[in-house]
Amino acid sequence: MSVAEAALSPADEVIINYHSHLLREYGSDDARVIWNSRFSQEQRFEVLLQVGDLNRASILDVGCGLGDFSRYLANRGISYGSYLGIDINPDMLDAAQEKYPGINCQCRDILGNPFKEGEFDYVFESGIFNLKTPNTVKRTFDTIDRMLDAAAKGVAMNFVSKLSGNDNPDVHYWLPSEIVAHVEKHRLPFMLRHDYRTNDFTVFVYKR
Ligand SMILES: C[S@@+](CC[C@H](N)C(=O)[O-])C[C@H]1O[C@@H](n2cnc3c(N)ncnc32)[C@H](O)[C@@H]1O
């Protein structure tokens, strides 16, 4: 069952309404639909792709939005084996199909409709844990766990950092230690990077 067919949770509704509003306001070519700027979006992508050798790898992009990560990988000359983008917002996916015809993406919630163990080499997310929603912390930790299940080699994910001191009322800021405490429970090798922007950090977790 797709997200569109399933009952939406209050958190899904907050997230979908937020991005659909921005999409209507600015259109799919404007970086404000996703991040503050193309530069900050691509800075995050550049760090994410350092998780491992992505050539020939199968990639899952959770919360793919407009699919820009797939274009970024291609522009960086990475010949990944396969790419699947999933998102809970059908408006974003329609815009992604229009922007990148032929992109492999589907409306799917990894929580309600998880993937098989190790179905993808690498699983990514960029910016999906940024909005304040009902139940943000549990939802985020459950999503991280499903991402880890789906990965055979590793997971790369980013978060907005509480250490920035920023205070946007729509944004859920994370302490790196909160994410590390959750990831530690899996007893897998991990790496934290909080060196590329003051308001963002990235965590890599390795399955092998
Ligand atoms: C800030 S945008 C980032 C899009 C893309 N990752 C990028 O950086 O260009 C966040 C996207 O994540 C999606 N999203 C948020 N939570 C999600 C979830 N649990 N599962 C799938 N998509 C989700 C939203 O619908 C939105 O399209």
The ligand as an ORCA input file, in Angstrom:
! r2SCAN-3c Opt
* xyz 0 1
  C      14.153     19.083      3.122
  S      13.440     17.978      1.916
  C      14.943     17.234      1.327
  C      14.791     16.530     -0.005
  C      16.075     15.892     -0.531
  N      16.554     14.867      0.390
  C      17.155     16.926     -0.770
  O      18.011     17.137      0.103
  O      17.114     17.570     -1.839
  C      12.731     16.708      2.911
  C      11.926     15.673      2.123
  O      11.798     14.514      2.953
  C      10.488     14.011      2.831
  N      10.249     13.224      4.040
  C      10.214     13.644      5.329
  N      10.034     12.619      6.165
  C       9.974     11.506      5.392
  C       9.821     10.129      5.663
  N       9.676      9.670      6.910
  N       9.816      9.263      4.635
  C       9.947      9.698      3.371
  N      10.087     11.002      3.030
  C      10.105     11.890      4.035
  C       9.616     15.236      2.670
  O       8.379     14.916      2.096
  C      10.518     16.110      1.781
  O      10.261     15.859      0.413
*
